[in-house]
Amino acid sequence: MTKNLDASIRPIGKGAYLALAAALLGWMFDGAEMGVFSIVSRPAVKNLLGPDKEADIVQWIGVITGLFLVGAATGGVLFGWLGDRIGRVRAMTISVLTYAVFTSLCGIVKTPIQLGALRFIASLGMGGEWSLGVALVMEIWPNRSRAFMAGLIGAAANVGYLMVGFVGLTLNSLLSQIEAALLAIQLPDWMVSALVGNSGWRIMMILGIFPALLTFFIRLFVPESKRWQAEREKGHTSNWATADLLAVLGGAMGPLLMVYLYGWNETLGWEHTTPVRLTAIVVGVLLSILGYTYPVMRYLQRYRSTAAVVAPDMFGRTMRRMALAACLSGIALLGTWGATQQAPAWVAKMTEGTEIKNAKENVLIWLSVGAIIGTLAAAKLGDALGRKTTYFLLCVASLASVFWLFFGHDSYSNRLLASACVAGICTASFYGWLPLYLPELFSTNVRATGQGFGFNFGRILAAVGSFQLGPLTNHFSQGMEIGPIRTPAGLPTACGLLSLIYLLGMILIWFAPETKGKPLPD
């Protein structure tokens, strides 16, 4: 059955290539939408907070990053459900439109709270686009192409990051000309000043609307997955119930509670006691687990009662693999968002007040170049060495590269850029491994939702880490002493500590199933 189905969906004709092209463009612009905040986070938050708020900048960046991660996790489940219910392609058009519109609206905000709220909504679409695109491409292309497809998926998103770096460089050099052009068309002075001021961060956000809309129109011509269509013909897609989505909204309340207690409650202020923080984390994670898994549990219960043939232990195996996928993804995401994603902001502060220009853009470019190499290489390595061995080696290399980046440099230099490239290769390599491995854990009827939960719930775990950036940065404002070793002050030490999560990954992967050489489950 599997062999015949796979043969029937071999990429013959333009439909499969159009699906791949559209998905790659979607991931590229998705990556650009995510990467833009690495460039604009510091000038944007500093602009929105006003003068003399330096101590709050890192805290707010952590909160807004946390909101983005929570939204992406929610979107992964929400749009994954939609993709399993109404089809991969239709759900993707909605997800792309969501992140395009709300990213561009970030360019007109007046407060950090508004920026965080719009980033949250935009990230719903970003989280959904990843899981839907992976499901579509992996189902349309044959088993032998999975490693190459996975590498392309990861590389496409990082091409988006690279694109943001070059756009940032170009924008910086053209701001004076842009200002003159906007004044020439008689825009009010205050509006022009707002758009071009603070490194033109508002223009960067507004530009997010154009490429994503192009992808939206391309998707109108993309063929649907034959695997999903076969499930619909069997009547299995009707087992997804709209009412179950209320649980997803409830699940999102848990992580949003964490954000509220960590940053938005002016009565409590920024500084909360350890018990309050721990309570927020525990309650937030538990609520999100219950809410995000509820639609899958209900679907599996309905499916088990209506399907003619049900695999043994289907319910338990699916839920266990969703938990495993979430942990493996969470380790990779926390390492990225808690460490390497902070490098542009770290370098921006390092070079602030100096004659060095475009430092943060250069760091992002080299991180992205490394990431493109790493994602392509990791997928091929996973095919050669096996999924488990590859993940273990990626964790080892990532931990070493983060330590070199943050602990090996105290000034901007070409050596720092080289270490950023290496860190990009190592830490982003997981995004070539994850789209290879996660689809192999789930059957077609729950693939988009299962891998959407697995990858994107990892963002909740990463959000917990991002909330620690501010407190850790402040706590280690003088660095940390370990015997004769003294770590750098502030953010580098915080990022180094968060990267220790890779140690957990080195252990956890040996409890995962090996899927090398096996066909994609039906």
C-alpha positions in Angstrom: 0.0 0.0 0.0 2.7 2.4 1.0 4.8 1.6 -2.0 1.9 2.1 -4.4 0.8 5.3 -2.8 4.4 6.7 -2.9 4.7 5.8 -6.6 1.5 7.6 -7.3 2.7 10.8 -5.9 6.2 11.0 -7.5 7.0 14.5 -8.6 6.1 14.2 -12.3 5.0 17.4 -14.0 5.0 21.0 -12.9 2.6 20.5 -10.0 5.1 19.0 -7.6 7.8 21.6 -8.5 5.3 24.4 -8.1 4.4 23.1 -4.7 8.0 23.0 -3.7 8.8 26.5 -5.1 5.8 28.0 -3.3 6.7 26.3 -0.1 10.3 27.4 -0.3 9.3 31.0 -0.9 6.9 30.7 2.0 9.7 29.5 4.3 12.1 32.1 3.0 9.7 34.9 3.7 8.8 33.2 7.0 12.5 33.3 7.9 12.7 36.9 6.9 9.7 37.9 9.1 11.3 36.1 12.0 14.8 37.5 11.4 13.8 41.1 11.1 13.3 41.3 14.8 16.9 40.4 15.4 17.8 43.5 13.5 15.2 45.9 14.8 14.6 44.7 18.3 17.0 47.0 20.1 16.3 50.2 18.2 12.6 49.5 18.2 12.2 48.8 21.9 14.5 51.7 22.8 12.4 54.0 20.6 9.1 52.8 22.0 10.3 53.0 25.6 11.7 56.4 25.3 15.0 57.8 26.8 16.6 56.6 30.1 15.0 53.1 29.9 18.2 51.1 29.2 17.6 48.7 32.0 14.3 47.6 30.6 15.3 47.1 27.0 16.6 43.5 27.4 13.6 42.6 29.5 11.2 43.9 26.9 13.0 42.2 24.1 12.7 38.9 26.1 8.9 39.5 26.6 8.2 40.3 23.0 10.3 37.3 21.9 8.4 35.2 24.3 5.1 36.4 22.8 6.3 35.5 19.4 7.2 32.0 20.4 3.9 31.5 22.2 2.0 32.7 19.1 4.0 30.4 16.8 3.3 27.5 19.1 -0.4 28.2 19.1 -0.4 28.8 15.3 1.4 25.5 14.8 -1.5 23.6 16.4 -4.2 25.9 15.1 -3.1 25.8 11.5 -2.0 22.2 11.7 -5.5 21.3 12.7 -6.8 23.4 9.8 -4.4 21.7 7.4 -5.6 18.2 8.5 -9.2 19.3 8.3 -9.5 21.4 5.1 -6.2 20.6 3.3 -2.6 21.7 3.4 -2.8 24.3 0.6 -6.0 26.2 1.7 -4.7 26.4 5.3 -1.3 27.7 4.1 -2.8 30.6 2.1 -4.5 31.8 5.3 -1.4 31.4 7.4 0.8 33.4 5.0 -1.8 36.2 4.8 -1.9 36.3 8.6 1.8 36.8 9.1 2.2 39.2 6.2 -0.5 41.6 7.3 0.3 41.7 11.0 4.1 41.9 10.6 3.6 45.0 8.4 1.3 46.5 11.1 4.2 46.3 13.6 5.6 49.3 11.8 2.9 51.7 13.1 2.9 50.7 16.8 3.4 53.3 19.6 4.2 51.1 22.6 6.1 47.9 23.3 2.8 46.2 24.3 1.3 46.9 20.9 4.5 45.6 19.2 4.3 42.4 21.3 0.6 41.9 20.6 1.0 42.2 16.8 4.1 40.0 16.8 2.0 37.4 18.6 -0.8 37.5 16.0 1.8 37.4 13.1 3.5 34.5 14.6 0.3 32.4 14.5 0.7 32.4 10.8 4.4 31.8 10.9 4.0 28.7 13.1 1.3 27.3 10.9 3.2 27.9 7.7 6.1 25.7 8.9 4.1 22.6 9.8 1.8 22.9 6.7 4.6 23.4 4.3 6.6 20.5 5.7 3.6 18.2 5.5 2.7 19.2 1.9 6.3 18.8 0.5 7.0 15.5 2.3 3.7 14.0 1.1 4.0 15.1 -2.5 7.7 14.1 -3.0 8.8 10.4 -2.8 10.6 8.9 0.2 14.0 8.9 -1.5 13.9 12.7 -1.6 13.1 13.4 2.0 16.6 14.3 3.2 17.1 16.7 0.3 13.7 18.3 0.9 14.4 18.7 4.6 17.7 20.4 3.9 16.0 22.8 1.5 13.3 23.6 4.0 15.8 24.6 6.6 18.0 26.5 4.1 15.0 28.4 2.7 14.1 30.0 6.0 17.7 31.0 6.6 18.0 32.5 3.1 15.2 34.7 4.5 17.4 35.6 7.5 20.2 36.4 5.1 17.9 38.6 3.0 17.0 40.6 6.1 20.7 41.3 6.7 21.3 42.7 3.2 18.0 44.7 3.3 19.2 46.2 6.6 22.5 47.1 5.1 20.9 48.7 2.1 18.3 50.5 4.1 21.0 52.0 6.4 22.8 53.4 3.4 19.6 54.8 1.8 17.8 56.3 4.8 18.7 59.9 3.8 17.4 59.4 0.3 14.3 57.6 1.6 13.7 60.6 3.9 14.0 63.0 1.0 11.7 61.0 -1.2 9.0 60.7 1.5 9.2 64.5 2.1 8.9 65.1 -1.6 5.5 63.3 -1.7 4.5 65.6 1.1 4.1 63.2 3.9 3.9 65.0 7.3 7.3 65.7 8.9 6.4 63.8 12.0 5.5 60.7 10.0 8.7 60.8 8.0 10.8 61.2 11.1 9.1 58.3 12.7 9.6 56.1 9.7 13.3 56.8 9.1 14.3 57.4 12.7 16.0 54.8 14.9 17.7 52.9 12.0 14.5 52.8 10.0 13.1 49.9 12.0 9.5 50.8 11.1 10.2 50.6 7.4 11.8 47.2 7.9 8.6 45.9 9.5 6.3 47.5 6.9 8.2 45.8 4.1 7.1 42.4 5.4 3.8 42.7 3.5 5.1 42.5 0.0 7.0 39.2 -0.5 4.6 37.2 1.7 1.6 38.4 -0.5 3.5 37.2 -3.6 3.7 33.7 -2.0 0.0 33.9 -1.1 -0.9 34.3 -4.8 1.5 31.5 -5.9 -0.2 29.1 -3.4 -3.5 29.5 -5.3 -2.0 27.3 -8.1 -0.4 24.6 -5.8 -1.9 21.1 -6.0 -3.2 19.5 -2.8 -1.5 16.5 -1.3 -2.8 13.2 -2.6 -2.2 11.5 0.7 -4.5 14.1 2.4 -7.1 13.7 -0.3 -7.1 9.9 0.2 -7.8 10.5 3.9 -10.6 12.9 3.0 -12.2 10.3 0.7 -12.1 7.8 3.5 -14.0 10.3 5.7 -11.2 10.6 8.3 -10.8 14.3 8.0 -14.4 14.9 9.3 -13.2 13.6 12.7 -11.6 16.9 13.3 -14.2 19.0 15.2 -14.2 22.8 15.3 -15.3 23.0 18.9 -12.0 21.3 19.9 -10.2 24.5 18.9 -11.6 26.2 22.0 -9.1 24.1 24.0 -6.3 25.5 21.9 -7.3 29.0 22.9 -7.4 27.9 26.5 -4.0 26.4 26.1 -2.6 29.7 24.8 -3.8 31.4 28.0 -1.1 29.5 30.0 1.9 30.9 28.2 0.3 34.3 28.0 -0.1 34.2 31.8 3.7 33.7 31.9 4.2 36.8 29.7 1.9 38.8 31.9 3.6 37.9 35.1 7.0 38.4 33.6 6.6 41.8 32.1 3.2 43.4 31.7 1.9 43.7 35.2 2.8 47.2 36.3 1.6 46.5 39.8 4.0 43.7 40.3 6.7 45.4 38.1 9.6 43.7 36.4 11.0 42.0 39.5 8.9 39.1 40.8 9.8 36.6 43.4 11.1 33.2 42.5 7.9 31.4 43.6 5.8 33.6 41.4 8.0 32.9 38.4 8.1 29.2 39.0 4.3 29.1 39.4 3.8 31.0 36.2 6.1 28.5 34.3 4.4 25.4 35.7 0.9 26.6 35.3 1.6 28.0 31.8 3.3 24.8 30.5 0.6 22.5 31.9 -2.3 24.6 30.5 -0.6 24.7 27.1 0.0 20.9 27.1 -3.6 20.2 27.9 -5.0 22.7 25.5 -2.8 22.0 22.5 -3.1 18.2 22.7 -6.9 18.1 23.3 -7.9 18.3 19.6 -5.6 15.5 18.8 -6.8 13.3 21.6 -10.4 13.9 20.6 -9.6 13.2 16.9 -7.9 9.9 17.8 -10.9 8.9 19.9 -13.3 9.5 17.1 -11.0 7.9 14.5 -10.7 4.8 16.7 -14.4 4.4 16.9 -15.1 4.9 13.1 -12.1 3.5 11.2 -12.3 0.0 9.8 -8.7 -0.8 10.8 -6.8 0.8 13.7 -3.1 0.3 14.4 -2.4 -1.2 17.9 -1.6 1.4 20.5 -2.2 4.2 18.0 -3.4 6.6 20.7 -0.6 6.1 23.1 2.1 6.0 20.3 0.9 9.3 18.8 0.8 11.1 22.1 4.2 9.8 23.1 5.7 10.9 19.9 4.1 14.3 20.1 5.8 14.7 23.5 9.1 13.5 22.2 8.9 15.8 19.2 8.2 18.8 21.5 11.2 18.1 23.7 13.6 17.6 20.8 12.4 20.7 19.1 12.4 22.7 22.3 16.0 22.0 22.9 16.9 23.2 19.4 14.7 26.3 19.7 15.8 27.3 23.1 19.4 27.1 22.0 18.7 29.3 19.1 16.4 31.9 20.6 18.2 31.9 24.0 21.6 32.3 22.5 22.5 32.8 18.8 19.4 34.9 18.1 20.7 37.4 20.7 24.0 37.9 19.0 23.0 40.8 16.7 21.5 42.7 19.7 24.7 41.9 21.8 27.0 43.2 19.1 24.8 46.3 18.6 25.3 47.2 22.2 29.0 46.3 22.0 29.5 48.8 19.1 27.1 51.5 20.3 28.7 54.9 20.4 31.6 53.7 18.2 32.4 54.4 14.6 31.6 50.8 13.6 28.6 50.7 11.3 26.3 47.8 10.3 27.8 45.5 13.0 24.5 43.8 13.8 23.6 43.4 10.1 27.0 41.8 9.4 26.5 39.4 12.3 23.1 38.4 11.1 24.4 37.8 7.6 27.2 35.5 8.8 24.8 33.7 11.1 22.5 33.1 8.1 25.3 32.0 5.8 26.3 29.4 8.4 22.7 28.4 8.9 22.1 27.7 5.3 25.2 25.5 5.2 24.2 23.7 8.4 20.6 22.9 7.5 21.6 21.4 4.2 24.4 19.4 5.8 22.4 18.2 8.7 19.7 16.6 6.6 22.2 14.7 4.5 24.1 13.7 7.7 20.9 12.4 9.1 20.4 10.2 6.1 24.1 9.0 6.3 24.6 8.4 10.0 21.0 7.9 11.2 18.7 10.4 12.9 19.8 9.7 16.5 23.5 9.9 16.0 23.2 13.1 14.0 21.1 14.8 16.6 23.6 13.9 19.3 26.5 15.3 17.2 24.6 18.5 16.5 24.1 19.1 20.2 27.8 18.7 20.9 28.8 21.0 18.1 26.1 23.6 19.0 27.2 23.9 22.6 30.8 24.3 21.7 30.0 27.0 19.0 27.9 29.1 21.4 30.6 29.1 24.0 33.2 30.2 21.4 30.9 33.0 20.1 29.9 34.5 23.5 32.9 33.7 25.7 35.6 34.0 23.1 35.1 37.7 22.1 34.9 41.0 23.9 35.1 43.3 20.8 33.8 43.3 17.2 36.2 41.7 14.8 36.4 39.5 11.8 37.1 36.6 14.2 33.8 37.3 15.9 32.1 37.1 12.5 33.8 33.8 11.8 32.5 32.4 15.1 29.0 33.7 14.2 29.2 31.7 11.0 30.2 28.6 12.9 27.5 29.1 15.5 25.0 29.5 12.6 26.2 26.2 11.0 25.8 24.3 14.3 22.8 25.7 16.0 20.6 26.1 12.9 21.5 22.6 11.6 18.5 21.3 13.7 16.2 23.0 11.2 17.4 20.7 8.5 17.1 17.7 10.8 13.7 18.4 12.3 11.7 18.6 9.0 13.4 15.3 8.1 12.6 13.5 11.4 9.2 14.9 12.6 7.1 13.8 9.6 8.5 10.3 10.0 6.9 10.1 13.5 3.3 10.6 12.5 0.7 9.0 10.1 -0.9 11.1 7.4 -4.2 11.7 9.2 -2.5 13.5 12.1 0.8 14.6 10.5 0.3 18.3 10.2 -1.2 18.6 13.7 1.3 16.2 15.3 4.5 17.7 13.9 2.9 21.2 14.2 2.5 20.6 17.9 5.9 18.9 18.2 7.9 21.7 16.5 5.9 24.6 17.8 5.4 23.5 21.3 9.1 23.6 21.5 8.7 27.3 21.1 6.8 27.4 24.5 9.9 25.8 26.1 12.1 28.3 24.3 9.8 31.1 25.5 10.4 30.0 29.1 14.1 30.4 28.3 13.8 33.8 26.7 12.0 35.1 29.8 15.2 34.3 31.7 17.4 36.5 29.6 16.6 39.7 31.4 16.9 38.2 35.0 20.1 36.3 34.1 21.6 39.3 32.3 21.0 41.4 35.4 22.1 38.7 37.9 25.4 38.2 36.1 26.0 41.8 35.3 29.6 41.3 36.5 30.0 37.9 34.8 30.5 34.6 36.6 33.6 33.0 38.1 34.2 29.2 37.7 37.5 28.5 39.3 40.2 30.4 37.3 37.6 31.1 34.5 35.6 34.3 34.4 32.8 34.7 31.9 31.9 38.0 30.3 29.4 40.3 32.0 25.7 40.3 31.3 24.1 38.9 28.1 27.0 36.6 27.0 26.9 34.7 30.3 23.1 34.5 30.2 23.2 33.0 26.6 26.0 30.6 27.6 23.9 29.3 30.5 20.8 28.8 28.4 22.8 26.9 25.8 23.5 24.2 28.4 20.1 22.8 27.3 22.0 21.0 24.6 23.3 18.6 27.3 19.8 17.4 27.8 19.5 16.8 24.1 22.5 14.6 24.1 20.7 12.3 26.5 17.1 12.5 25.3 17.8 11.5 21.7 18.8 8.0 22.7 15.2 7.4 23.8 13.8 8.3 20.4 12.9 5.8 17.6 15.3 5.5 14.7 13.5 6.1 11.4 16.4 6.0 8.9 15.5 4.0 5.8 11.8 3.6 6.7 8.9 4.9 4.4 6.8 7.8 5.5 3.9 6.3 7.6 0.5 6.2 6.0 
